[in-house]
Amino acid sequence: MKQLVILSGKGGTGKTSVAAAFAHLAAEGGPPLRAVLADADVDAANLELVLSPQPLETHEFIGGPVAVIDPELCQGCGRCYDVCRFDAVLPPTDGRAAYAVDPIPCEGCAACVYQCPEEAIHMAPQLAGHWYRSDSRYGPLFHAALRPAQENSGKLVTLVKQQARLLALDGGYDAVLVDGPPGIGCPVISAASGADLALIVAEPTAAGIHDMERVLATTAHFRVPALVCINKADIYPAGTVQIEAYCLANDIQVVGQVPFDLSVTEALVHGEPVTAYRPDSQAGRALNAIWQRVAARLAGGLG
């Protein structure tokens, strides 16, 4: 069982469109590949928009704890207010005699807990979001949603990936296809951890090229083999040439180019991958060819 993670150094490169196309081609195209799907972009999960999943299980995700002040024990000394460096402690008001904690800016450092002379403050776990196991038209899908202003997304990414991997192992699936988050931060590290292969979706813009280099450095640091595909390759040909030159100089294979194609947008509006909605479109044919190369790399070994 192999793990393929699809990454991009920045948002908006078309990573989810590529992941949705791969999910369709793995299930209904060729070569046949039984795959479990995971949307690891838990801050803004969008893969479900084109896979029409039917939720089978819903689970709570408990994030880091926040401070809670017991108004019956609080004597209003203000020591918690003085030590808080995140402006999370609210001073008493006319309608409230005790101090209180705003859970949104609270970072859970517990400095106020240790400083309270009345032991009126304790740390309480908070509901940070939910994760789901669903059945999509192209296979099992694990996805999640964080609540507003919640963090710990790296921990939730790991949880989503672990559940997808366990189902793949138990069910004898060939692969886990992971739609990863953008950037190079903690969620990306969690998504790339343990992956057998990474596909970097790059776009030929100044920001796209810069951030592609950063995410390639990230995968190299964690020793995850990486391939590159160039999306919207014809909008800035000079940038496409620059990406190819960088990859050639660093011994990174470019597995294909996807031209700018309005069929992709039309497919998204209809809630389908472009390879299912218009397989004969320019983008559909290009993604099919890219999938053939990526699937062959997964099936034939990663060396």
C-alpha positions as CSV (number, residue, x, y, z in Angstrom):
1,M,0.0,0.0,0.0
2,K,1.5,3.3,-1.1
3,Q,0.7,6.9,0.1
4,L,0.6,9.7,-2.5
5,V,0.3,13.2,-1.1
6,I,-0.5,16.1,-3.4
7,L,1.0,19.4,-2.3
8,S,1.5,22.9,-3.4
9,G,3.7,25.6,-2.0
10,K,0.8,28.1,-2.1
11,G,-3.0,28.1,-2.3
12,G,-4.9,28.3,-5.6
13,T,-2.6,26.2,-7.8
14,G,-5.3,23.7,-8.6
15,K,-4.2,21.0,-6.1
16,T,-7.7,19.9,-5.2
17,S,-8.7,19.7,-8.9
18,V,-5.8,17.4,-9.5
19,A,-6.6,15.3,-6.5
20,A,-10.2,14.9,-7.6
21,A,-9.2,13.9,-11.1
22,F,-6.8,11.3,-9.7
23,A,-9.6,10.0,-7.5
24,H,-11.8,9.6,-10.5
25,L,-9.1,8.0,-12.7
26,A,-8.0,5.6,-10.0
27,A,-11.6,4.4,-9.6
28,E,-12.9,4.4,-13.2
29,G,-9.9,5.1,-15.5
30,G,-6.7,3.3,-15.9
31,P,-4.6,1.7,-14.6
32,P,-7.0,0.4,-12.0
33,L,-6.0,1.3,-8.5
34,R,-8.1,0.8,-5.3
35,A,-7.5,3.9,-3.3
36,V,-8.7,5.4,0.0
37,L,-9.0,9.2,-0.2
38,A,-8.0,11.7,2.4
39,D,-8.5,15.5,2.4
40,A,-5.7,16.8,4.7
41,D,-6.5,20.4,4.1
42,V,-8.5,20.5,7.3
43,D,-8.6,24.3,7.5
44,A,-10.5,24.6,4.2
45,A,-11.5,21.1,3.0
46,N,-12.8,21.3,-0.6
47,L,-12.3,17.8,-2.0
48,E,-15.8,16.8,-0.8
49,L,-17.3,19.5,-3.1
50,V,-16.5,17.4,-6.2
51,L,-16.8,13.9,-4.7
52,S,-20.3,14.1,-3.3
53,P,-19.5,12.1,-0.1
54,Q,-22.2,10.5,2.1
55,P,-21.0,10.7,5.8
56,L,-20.9,7.3,7.5
57,E,-19.2,8.4,10.8
58,T,-18.8,11.7,12.6
59,H,-16.3,12.2,15.3
60,E,-15.3,15.1,17.6
61,F,-11.8,16.4,17.5
62,I,-10.7,17.8,20.9
63,G,-8.0,20.5,20.5
64,G,-5.7,22.1,23.1
65,P,-7.1,23.2,26.4
66,V,-8.0,26.7,27.4
67,A,-8.2,28.4,30.7
68,V,-11.5,28.7,32.6
69,I,-12.0,31.0,35.6
70,D,-14.5,29.9,38.3
71,P,-16.4,33.1,39.1
72,E,-17.3,31.7,42.6
73,L,-13.6,31.4,43.6
74,C,-12.2,34.4,41.8
75,Q,-11.3,37.2,44.2
76,G,-10.5,39.8,41.5
77,C,-6.8,40.2,42.4
78,G,-5.9,40.6,38.7
79,R,-2.8,38.5,38.7
80,C,-4.0,36.4,35.8
81,Y,-4.6,39.6,33.8
82,D,-1.1,40.8,34.5
83,V,0.6,37.5,33.4
84,C,-1.4,36.8,30.3
85,R,0.6,37.8,27.2
86,F,-2.2,37.1,24.7
87,D,-4.8,39.5,26.1
88,A,-7.1,36.6,26.7
89,V,-8.1,37.6,30.3
90,L,-11.0,40.0,30.5
91,P,-11.2,42.3,33.5
92,P,-14.4,42.6,35.6
93,T,-17.2,44.7,34.2
94,D,-20.4,46.2,35.7
95,G,-22.3,43.0,35.1
96,R,-19.5,40.6,36.1
97,A,-17.5,40.8,39.3
98,A,-14.9,38.2,38.5
99,Y,-12.2,38.0,35.8
100,A,-13.0,35.8,32.7
101,V,-11.1,34.2,29.8
102,D,-11.8,34.7,26.1
103,P,-11.2,31.3,24.6
104,I,-10.3,32.6,21.1
105,P,-7.0,34.4,22.0
106,C,-6.2,32.0,24.8
107,E,-3.2,29.9,23.8
108,G,-3.5,27.4,26.6
109,C,-0.1,28.3,28.2
110,A,-1.6,27.9,31.7
111,A,0.5,30.8,33.1
112,C,-2.6,32.2,34.8
113,V,-3.3,28.8,36.3
114,Y,0.0,28.7,38.1
115,Q,-0.2,32.4,39.2
116,C,-3.7,32.3,40.7
117,P,-3.5,32.4,44.5
118,E,-7.1,31.1,44.9
119,E,-6.7,28.2,42.5
120,A,-9.7,29.5,40.7
121,I,-8.5,28.7,37.2
122,H,-8.3,25.3,35.5
123,M,-7.5,24.1,32.0
124,A,-10.5,22.6,30.1
125,P,-10.4,20.8,26.8
126,Q,-12.3,22.4,23.9
127,L,-14.1,21.1,20.9
128,A,-11.9,22.2,17.9
129,G,-13.7,20.5,15.1
130,H,-15.0,17.2,13.6
131,W,-13.6,14.5,11.3
132,Y,-15.6,12.3,9.1
133,R,-15.5,9.0,7.4
134,S,-17.6,9.1,4.2
135,D,-18.4,7.1,1.2
136,S,-17.8,8.9,-2.1
137,R,-18.5,8.0,-5.6
138,Y,-14.8,7.1,-6.1
139,G,-14.1,5.4,-2.8
140,P,-13.9,5.9,0.9
141,L,-13.1,9.5,1.9
142,F,-11.7,10.8,5.2
143,H,-12.1,14.6,5.8
144,A,-12.4,17.1,8.6
145,A,-13.4,20.6,9.5
146,L,-11.9,22.8,12.1
147,R,-14.1,25.3,13.9
148,P,-13.4,29.0,13.4
149,A,-10.2,30.3,15.1
150,Q,-9.1,26.8,16.0
151,E,-5.5,25.6,15.5
152,N,-3.9,22.2,16.1
153,S,-4.5,21.5,12.4
154,G,-1.3,19.4,12.2
155,K,-2.7,17.0,14.8
156,L,-6.0,16.8,12.9
157,V,-4.2,16.1,9.6
158,T,-2.3,13.3,11.2
159,L,-5.6,11.8,12.6
160,V,-7.2,12.0,9.2
161,K,-4.3,10.3,7.5
162,Q,-4.0,7.6,10.2
163,Q,-7.7,6.7,9.7
164,A,-7.3,6.5,6.0
165,R,-4.2,4.4,6.3
166,L,-5.8,2.0,8.7
167,L,-8.8,1.4,6.4
168,A,-6.5,0.9,3.5
169,L,-4.5,-1.7,5.3
170,D,-7.5,-3.5,6.7
171,G,-9.3,-3.5,3.3
172,G,-6.4,-4.4,1.1
173,Y,-6.4,-1.2,-0.8
174,D,-3.5,-0.3,-3.2
175,A,-3.0,3.3,-2.1
176,V,-4.0,6.3,-0.1
177,L,-4.4,9.5,-2.1
178,V,-4.0,12.5,0.1
179,D,-5.0,16.0,-0.9
180,G,-2.6,18.0,1.2
181,P,-2.7,21.6,2.5
182,P,-0.9,24.5,0.9
183,G,2.3,26.1,2.2
184,I,5.1,24.5,4.1
185,G,3.9,24.7,7.7
186,C,2.9,22.1,10.4
187,P,-0.1,20.7,8.4
188,V,2.1,20.1,5.4
189,I,4.7,18.3,7.4
190,S,2.0,16.2,8.9
191,A,0.5,15.4,5.5
192,A,3.9,14.5,4.0
193,S,5.0,12.4,6.9
194,G,5.1,8.8,6.0
195,A,4.3,9.4,2.3
196,D,5.9,7.3,-0.4
197,L,5.6,9.9,-3.1
198,A,4.7,13.6,-3.3
199,L,3.2,15.4,-6.3
200,I,3.9,19.1,-6.3
201,V,1.3,21.1,-8.3
202,A,3.1,24.3,-9.4
203,E,1.9,27.3,-11.4
204,P,4.1,29.5,-13.5
205,T,3.9,32.7,-11.5
206,A,6.5,34.5,-9.5
207,A,4.9,33.4,-6.2
208,G,4.1,30.0,-7.5
209,I,7.7,29.3,-8.5
210,H,9.1,30.6,-5.2
211,D,6.7,28.5,-3.1
212,M,7.3,25.4,-5.3
213,E,11.0,25.6,-4.4
214,R,10.1,25.9,-0.7
215,V,7.8,22.9,-0.7
216,L,10.3,20.8,-2.6
217,A,12.9,21.7,0.0
218,T,10.4,20.5,2.6
219,T,9.8,17.2,1.0
220,A,13.6,16.8,0.4
221,H,14.2,17.4,4.1
222,F,11.9,14.6,5.1
223,R,13.2,12.4,2.3
224,V,9.9,12.1,0.4
225,P,10.5,11.6,-3.3
226,A,8.7,14.3,-5.3
227,L,7.4,14.8,-8.8
228,V,6.2,18.1,-10.3
229,C,3.3,18.9,-12.6
230,I,2.7,22.4,-13.9
231,N,-0.9,23.7,-13.9
232,K,-2.1,26.5,-16.1
233,A,1.2,26.1,-17.8
234,D,0.4,28.3,-20.8
235,I,-0.5,31.5,-18.9
236,Y,3.1,32.4,-18.5
237,P,5.4,30.3,-20.8
238,A,8.6,31.9,-19.4
239,G,7.6,30.8,-15.9
240,T,7.0,27.3,-17.2
241,V,10.5,27.2,-18.7
242,Q,11.9,28.4,-15.4
243,I,10.1,25.6,-13.5
244,E,11.4,23.0,-15.9
245,A,14.9,24.4,-15.7
246,Y,14.9,24.3,-11.9
247,C,13.6,20.7,-11.8
248,L,16.2,19.6,-14.4
249,A,19.0,21.2,-12.4
250,N,17.7,19.4,-9.2
251,D,17.0,16.0,-10.7
252,I,13.2,16.3,-10.2
253,Q,10.9,14.8,-12.8
254,V,8.2,17.0,-14.4
255,V,5.4,14.5,-15.1
256,G,3.3,16.9,-17.3
257,Q,1.7,20.2,-17.9
258,V,-2.0,21.1,-17.7
259,P,-3.1,24.0,-19.9
260,F,-5.5,26.7,-18.7
261,D,-8.9,25.3,-19.5
262,L,-12.4,26.7,-18.6
263,S,-13.6,23.1,-18.6
264,V,-12.1,22.8,-15.1
265,T,-14.2,25.6,-13.8
266,E,-17.3,24.2,-15.5
267,A,-16.7,20.8,-14.0
268,L,-16.3,22.3,-10.5
269,V,-19.6,24.2,-10.9
270,H,-21.2,20.9,-11.8
271,G,-19.5,19.2,-8.8
272,E,-17.4,16.8,-10.8
273,P,-13.7,16.3,-11.6
274,V,-12.8,17.5,-15.1
275,T,-11.7,14.1,-16.1
276,A,-15.3,12.8,-15.5
277,Y,-17.1,15.9,-16.8
278,R,-15.1,16.5,-20.0
279,P,-12.5,13.8,-20.4
280,D,-11.7,14.9,-23.9
281,S,-10.9,18.5,-22.9
282,Q,-7.3,19.7,-22.9
283,A,-7.1,19.6,-19.1
284,G,-8.8,16.2,-19.0
285,R,-6.4,14.6,-21.4
286,A,-3.4,16.2,-19.7
287,L,-4.4,15.0,-16.3
288,N,-5.1,11.6,-17.6
289,A,-1.5,11.4,-19.0
290,I,-0.1,12.7,-15.7
291,W,-2.0,10.1,-13.7
292,Q,-0.6,7.4,-15.9
293,R,2.9,8.4,-15.1
294,V,2.2,8.9,-11.3
295,A,0.3,5.6,-11.0
296,A,3.1,3.8,-12.9
297,R,5.6,5.2,-10.4
298,L,3.5,4.1,-7.5
299,A,2.9,0.6,-8.9
300,G,6.3,0.0,-10.3
301,G,8.4,1.1,-7.3
302,L,9.7,4.5,-6.2
303,G,13.3,4.1,-7.1
